[in-house]
Amino acid sequence: MLPSLYLDIPIEQIDQWLDLTYGNSSPAPLYSSVDVRISEYKAAAVDTNLFSAGFNNIHSADIEATAAAFAITIKKTHPGCRRILLVPEEHTRNLWYLENIAVLNRILESAHFEVTIATFLDNDPEYCANSDRLVIRSATGTEVTLNCLHRIIQHIRDGSESFDLAVLNNDLTAGIPTVLTLLQIPIEPPPEAGWHQRHKSDHFNFTRTILDRAAEEFKFDPWLFRCEQSVVDNVDVTLDHDRTRLADAATSLFKTIAERYRTHNISEKPLIFLKSDSGTYGMGVMPIEDPMEIVELNRKGRNKLHKGKGSQPIHRFILQEGIPSSLRIDGMTSEPCIYQVGTQIVGGFYRQNNSKSNRDNLNSQGMQFTPFVWKSAHSLSLQPPLRSVCSVVAKVAAYAAGLELAALRQQKI
């Protein structure tokens, strides 16, 4: 079910306009994934990940097209590329993450690249001390060979190995390791886009820029495709004063959302998600129904928001307009997660959570994934109206990421 407010918006024309306007000036990252929330009155991206895990959740019917998209995109941006170094996270004990790497490796090999998987293994230094590589089985039993990146660099220096491109599947939350700077080959997506430097709020500001321009061209309210937001920096959620600052920002944002609701005759109660402005895996996220919930956070709530992935302290928060999900698949509250190579959608899945309401964060304990099919006619394919809107939302996110990467390279954000 799509919002009735979209009926008069020329979705397909906007999709074409985006390519004509940003296709050359704002090249999208090599790959990305976009979490989309759909309500009875709007649809918008609520998160964009540039180092997406979860390739194992792409439907098997879309794998061939995904490989073709990688082949076209990489050969366009890196002509002559033949050998790829795939650099994942150090989740040697997360077997489902390893399954993601096994599938991404298979996709790149199907795109006719020679692939070597190598990572830092700094958490388990004995592996590099005693061997060049570590062989682990993924969640489905697939063997994944993790080479020691330090040893790979030695081989590059002595001329025994060479690579044309490093494909990064590591969000670098803790910063760019020195060993990565020694590769001296192109890295995609670029390390400066890691969560040590990147902010969600910056990304959504670029989203706003693109949507405002499209709205002027096609005469629609850009709010129908984006979320209102506010940012509060230098926060320690364990301190009463700082939680009051967050609550004050939430109060102002609730008023802004309420005004939008009145404009469109929406009777829904406004909702806000309080999130870390950097990071992923659904950590540091909390739905807020009333600003006083922030002030009165108990110890468990404060601990949840105090640290993110890798126990990195959270000091900067984004308060983001929440979109109650009206999408239900198999009786469960659901949201589409769209996977792209460049701006070409290659597949995705529904994130679902039977223990959560339509106003909750679904990226939490109890979630499950149901792949949908993108490229071919299939009983699990997205239906045309939903498909069209998701396509535009994801493409806006990809081009916004392109603008974001350009700014990060120039250190403008």
ABEGO torsion letter per residue (X at the ends): XBBAAAAABBAAAAAAAAAAAAAAABBBBABBBBBBBBBAABBBBABBBABBBGAAABBAAAAAAAAAAAAAAAAAABBGBABBBBBBBABAABAAAAAAAAAAAAAAAAAGBBBBBBBAGAABAAAAAABABBBBBBAAGBBBBBBBAAAAAAAAAAGABBBABBBBABAGAAEBBAAAAAAGBBBOBBAAABAAABBAAAAAAAAAAAAAAAAAAAGBBAAAABBBBBBBBGBBAABAAAAAAAAAAAAAAAAAAAAAAAAAGBABBBBBBBBBABEBGGBGBBBBABAAAAAABBAAAAAAAABBBGGBBBABBBBBBBBBBABBBGGBBBBBBBBBBEABBAEEBBBBBAABBAABBABBBGBBBBBBBAABBBAABBBAAAAAAAAAAAAAAAAAAAAAAAAAAAGAX
